[in-house]
């Protein structure tokens, strides 16, 4: 059978497993952003608030800084600078095929209950999304990231209960950092509970994620393709559960026992992953099971590349 037909059949199978409409329309996250904690019942964003549309930077910045719950629909390309603060109880979503944030990014400082989805982030001069300073219940879903000078999605400084799902990290350098520094134990130990699932790490170089201190960080059903430096790095006594992923052409899929760069060793459990033309994962110790906090279903890892290719990223 011609290879193009086989590829088409694989995508069709993925659509049966994960219909695009169902994924794009999901109203609630899976994983840590769905957990009832810290006075928040899951992550609902701006549900119950007004729906508004931002077509320029002035409108967009006014809406994300508002004190009221809002569903903010982004239409067209919005150019911003630096990292702009997002207040609690917001849904920020692209509409149609045009939702695009360029030049700058979103910053979460003691914020909570925010959904960011269906947006394309390009050429951020710092981080595209920075979740920090005890922010919690943040859901980053179905976005496409490329060209950020620093991180595409960073989760730092005591943030908690975050889900990052169905995103496309398109040739990014630094995809995702969890804890910003080896000296951050005072703010980060006991926090940084993060779920990372069904993302496409598409020739992104590193940090998928790089973790310090957080436990558990749950990395499942992601597609790692051509990641030059490494896949996942668990360091500074972090605890990562890495399961049901598909690693292809990844020389170092998982660091843990030996640490990474200047960071000390972490802990990692790996199970039911597929490694194609990839190195041997490094595991160490035991990790708190994600099921301690929430239920979930792991898709067969052999189906992950087609499903993630078909479903991840902004629906543009």
C-alpha positions as CSV (number, residue, x, y, z in Angstrom):
1,X,0.0,0.0,0.0
2,X,1.4,3.5,-0.9
3,X,2.8,5.3,2.1
4,X,0.4,8.3,1.6
5,X,-2.5,5.9,1.9
6,X,-1.1,4.4,5.1
7,X,-0.7,7.9,6.5
8,X,-4.2,8.8,5.6
9,X,-5.5,5.7,7.3
10,X,-3.5,6.5,10.4
11,X,-5.0,9.9,10.6
12,X,-8.5,8.5,10.1
13,X,-7.9,6.1,13.0
14,X,-6.8,8.9,15.1
15,X,-10.0,10.9,14.4
16,X,-12.0,7.9,15.5
17,X,-10.1,7.8,18.8
18,X,-10.1,11.6,19.2
19,X,-12.7,13.4,17.0
20,X,-11.4,16.9,16.4
21,X,-14.8,18.4,17.2
22,X,-15.0,16.6,20.5
23,X,-11.5,17.7,21.5
24,X,-12.0,21.3,20.4
25,X,-15.3,21.6,22.2
26,X,-14.2,20.0,25.5
27,X,-15.5,22.2,28.3
28,X,-13.4,20.9,31.1
29,X,-9.8,19.8,31.4
30,X,-8.3,16.4,32.3
31,X,-5.7,16.3,35.0
32,X,-4.6,18.7,37.7
33,X,-6.6,21.7,36.3
34,X,-9.7,19.7,37.0
35,X,-8.9,18.9,40.7
36,X,-11.0,20.6,43.4
37,X,-8.4,22.4,45.6
38,X,-7.4,25.8,47.0
39,X,-11.0,26.9,47.1
40,X,-11.5,26.3,43.3
41,X,-13.8,23.6,41.9
42,X,-11.8,22.7,38.8
43,X,-11.1,25.2,36.0
44,X,-14.1,26.9,34.4
45,X,-12.5,30.2,33.1
46,X,-14.9,33.0,32.4
47,X,-18.0,30.8,32.4
48,X,-21.1,32.8,33.5
49,X,-19.5,36.1,32.5
50,X,-19.9,38.2,29.5
51,X,-18.6,37.2,26.1
52,X,-16.5,40.0,24.5
53,X,-14.4,40.2,21.3
54,X,-10.9,41.7,21.1
55,X,-9.7,42.7,17.6
56,X,-6.8,45.0,18.7
57,X,-4.3,45.3,21.5
58,X,-6.1,48.0,23.4
59,X,-9.3,45.9,23.7
60,X,-7.4,42.8,24.5
61,X,-5.3,44.4,27.3
62,X,-8.4,46.0,28.8
63,X,-10.3,42.7,28.9
64,X,-7.5,40.5,30.4
65,X,-7.0,43.2,33.1
66,X,-10.7,43.3,34.0
67,X,-11.9,42.2,37.4
68,X,-15.1,40.6,36.1
69,X,-15.3,37.0,34.7
70,X,-15.1,37.2,30.9
71,X,-15.0,35.0,27.8
72,X,-12.6,36.9,25.6
73,X,-12.7,35.9,22.0
74,X,-9.6,36.9,20.0
75,X,-10.2,37.7,16.4
76,X,-7.3,38.5,14.1
77,X,-3.7,39.2,14.9
78,X,-3.0,41.1,18.1
79,X,0.5,42.5,18.6
80,X,1.6,43.1,22.2
81,X,4.9,43.5,24.0
82,X,6.6,41.9,27.0
83,X,4.3,39.7,29.3
84,X,0.9,41.1,30.0
85,X,-1.0,40.2,33.2
86,X,-4.2,38.1,33.1
87,X,-6.6,38.5,36.1
88,X,-8.7,35.5,37.4
89,X,-11.8,34.0,35.9
90,X,-11.1,34.4,32.2
91,X,-11.4,32.3,29.1
92,X,-9.2,33.6,26.3
93,X,-9.9,31.9,23.0
94,X,-9.3,32.3,19.4
95,X,-12.4,32.4,17.1
96,X,-12.6,31.4,13.5
97,X,-9.2,30.8,12.1
98,X,-7.5,34.0,13.1
99,X,-6.7,34.1,16.8
100,X,-3.1,35.1,16.9
101,X,-0.9,36.8,19.7
102,X,2.4,38.0,18.5
103,X,5.4,39.8,20.0
104,X,4.6,39.3,23.6
105,X,2.9,36.9,26.0
106,X,0.6,36.3,28.9
107,X,1.6,36.5,32.6
108,X,-0.1,35.0,35.5
109,X,0.7,36.6,38.9
110,X,-1.5,35.2,41.7
111,X,-4.1,34.5,39.2
112,X,-6.5,31.5,39.0
113,X,-9.3,29.9,37.0
114,X,-8.1,30.8,33.5
115,X,-8.4,28.9,30.2
116,X,-6.2,29.8,27.2
117,X,-7.1,28.0,24.0
118,X,-7.2,27.9,20.2
119,X,-4.5,30.7,19.9
120,X,-1.4,30.9,17.9
121,X,1.5,32.5,19.8
122,X,4.5,33.7,17.7
123,X,7.8,35.5,18.4
124,X,7.2,36.4,22.0
125,X,10.1,38.6,23.2
126,X,10.2,36.6,26.5
127,X,7.8,33.8,27.5
128,X,4.7,33.2,25.5
129,X,2.9,32.0,28.6
130,X,4.3,32.5,32.1
131,X,2.3,30.9,35.0
132,X,3.8,32.0,38.3
133,X,3.5,33.5,41.8
134,X,1.1,31.0,43.3
135,X,-1.3,31.0,40.3
136,X,-3.4,27.9,40.1
137,X,-6.1,26.2,38.1
138,X,-4.8,27.3,34.7
139,X,-5.7,25.3,31.5
140,X,-3.5,25.8,28.4
141,X,-5.3,23.9,25.6
142,X,-5.1,23.6,21.8
143,X,-2.6,26.4,21.1
144,X,0.3,26.6,18.7
145,X,3.7,28.0,20.0
146,X,6.6,29.1,17.9
147,X,9.5,31.6,18.0
148,X,9.5,32.6,21.7
149,X,12.8,34.0,22.8
150,X,12.5,32.2,26.1
151,X,9.9,29.6,27.2
152,X,6.7,28.7,25.3
153,X,4.9,27.8,28.6
154,X,6.7,28.2,31.9
155,X,5.2,27.1,35.2
156,X,7.1,28.6,38.1
157,X,7.2,30.2,41.6
158,X,4.7,28.0,43.5
159,X,2.1,27.7,40.7
160,X,-0.2,24.6,41.0
161,X,-3.0,22.6,39.5
162,X,-2.1,23.3,35.8
163,X,-3.0,21.2,32.7
164,X,-1.2,21.7,29.4
165,X,-3.0,19.7,26.7
166,X,-3.2,19.3,22.9
167,X,-0.7,22.0,22.1
168,X,1.7,22.1,19.2
169,X,5.2,23.3,20.1
170,X,6.4,24.0,16.5
171,X,10.2,24.0,16.3
172,X,10.4,25.9,19.7
173,X,13.7,26.1,21.5
174,X,12.6,26.0,25.2
175,X,9.2,24.4,25.3
176,X,8.3,24.2,29.0
177,X,10.0,24.9,32.3
178,X,8.6,23.8,35.7
179,X,10.4,25.8,38.4
180,X,12.8,28.5,37.3
181,X,15.8,27.9,39.5
182,X,17.7,25.4,41.6
183,X,17.4,27.8,44.5
184,X,13.5,27.9,44.4
185,X,12.8,25.1,46.8
186,X,11.3,27.5,49.4
187,X,8.5,28.4,47.0
188,X,8.2,25.3,44.9
189,X,8.4,22.2,47.1
190,X,4.9,20.9,47.6
191,X,3.6,22.8,44.6
192,X,4.0,22.6,40.8
193,X,1.5,19.8,40.2
194,X,1.1,19.7,36.5
195,X,-0.5,17.4,33.8
196,X,1.0,17.5,30.3
197,X,-0.9,15.4,27.8
198,X,-1.5,15.0,24.0
199,X,1.0,17.7,23.1
200,X,3.1,17.6,19.9
201,X,6.7,18.5,20.7
202,X,7.6,19.0,17.0
203,X,11.4,19.4,16.6
204,X,11.4,21.5,19.7
205,X,14.9,21.4,21.2
206,X,14.5,21.0,25.0
207,X,12.3,21.3,28.1
208,X,9.4,18.9,27.5
209,X,9.4,19.8,30.4
210,X,12.5,20.5,32.5
211,X,11.3,20.0,36.1
212,X,12.6,21.0,39.5
213,X,10.9,20.2,42.8
214,X,7.3,19.5,41.4
215,X,5.5,16.3,42.2
216,X,3.8,14.7,40.5
217,X,4.3,16.1,37.1
218,X,2.3,13.7,34.8
219,X,3.5,13.5,31.2
220,X,1.3,11.1,29.2
221,X,0.3,10.5,25.6
222,X,2.5,13.1,24.1
223,X,4.3,12.9,20.7
224,X,8.1,13.7,21.0
225,X,9.6,14.1,17.5
226,X,13.2,15.1,16.7
227,X,14.0,16.8,20.0
228,X,17.6,17.7,19.7
229,X,18.8,18.0,23.3
230,X,16.3,15.9,25.3
231,X,12.7,15.0,26.0
232,X,11.9,15.2,29.8
233,X,14.3,16.2,32.5
234,X,13.4,15.6,36.2
235,X,15.8,17.3,38.5
236,X,16.2,18.7,42.1
237,X,14.2,15.8,43.6
238,X,11.2,16.5,41.3
239,X,8.9,13.5,40.6
240,X,7.7,12.8,37.1
241,X,5.5,10.0,35.8
242,X,6.1,9.6,32.1
243,X,3.7,7.1,30.4
244,X,2.1,6.2,27.1
245,X,4.2,8.6,25.1
246,X,5.8,8.1,21.7
247,X,9.4,9.2,21.3
248,X,10.8,9.3,17.8
249,X,14.4,10.4,17.0
250,X,15.0,11.7,20.5
251,X,18.6,10.9,21.6
252,X,17.9,11.5,25.3
253,X,14.2,10.9,26.1
254,X,14.4,11.1,29.9
255,X,17.0,12.5,32.4
256,X,16.5,11.9,36.1
257,X,19.1,10.0,38.3
258,X,22.1,12.0,36.9
259,X,20.3,15.4,37.0
260,X,20.8,17.7,34.1
261,X,23.2,20.6,33.5
262,X,23.9,22.1,37.0
263,X,20.7,20.7,38.5
264,X,20.8,17.7,40.9
265,X,19.1,14.4,40.5
266,X,15.3,14.0,40.2
267,X,13.0,11.0,40.3
268,X,11.1,9.5,37.3
269,X,8.9,6.5,36.6
270,X,8.4,5.5,32.9
271,X,6.0,3.0,31.6
272,X,4.3,1.9,28.4
273,X,6.3,4.4,26.3
274,X,7.4,3.7,22.7
275,X,11.0,4.6,21.7
276,X,11.8,4.8,18.0
277,X,15.4,5.6,17.0
278,X,15.7,7.1,20.5
279,X,18.0,6.6,23.5
280,X,17.4,4.7,26.7
281,X,15.3,6.6,29.3
282,X,16.9,7.2,32.7
283,X,14.6,6.3,35.7
284,X,15.1,6.7,39.4
285,X,13.1,6.2,42.6
286,X,9.4,6.3,43.1
287,X,6.9,9.1,42.5
288,X,3.4,9.9,43.9
289,X,0.9,8.5,41.4
290,X,-1.3,10.9,39.6
291,X,-4.3,8.7,40.4
292,X,-3.9,9.9,43.9
293,X,-5.5,13.1,42.6
294,X,-7.5,12.3,39.5
295,X,-8.7,9.5,37.2
296,X,-7.5,9.4,33.6
297,X,-7.3,7.0,30.6
298,X,-4.1,6.4,28.7
299,X,-4.5,5.9,25.0
300,X,-2.4,3.1,23.4
301,X,1.0,4.8,22.7
302,X,1.1,3.4,19.1
303,X,-1.9,5.6,18.3
304,X,-0.3,8.8,19.7
305,X,1.5,10.2,16.6
306,X,-1.5,10.1,14.3
307,X,-3.9,11.3,17.0
308,X,-1.7,14.2,18.1
309,X,-0.8,15.2,14.6
310,X,-4.5,15.4,13.8
311,X,-5.7,17.1,17.0
312,X,-3.0,19.2,18.6
313,X,-2.6,22.9,18.1
314,X,-4.9,25.8,17.4
315,X,-7.7,24.9,15.1
316,X,-6.9,27.4,12.4
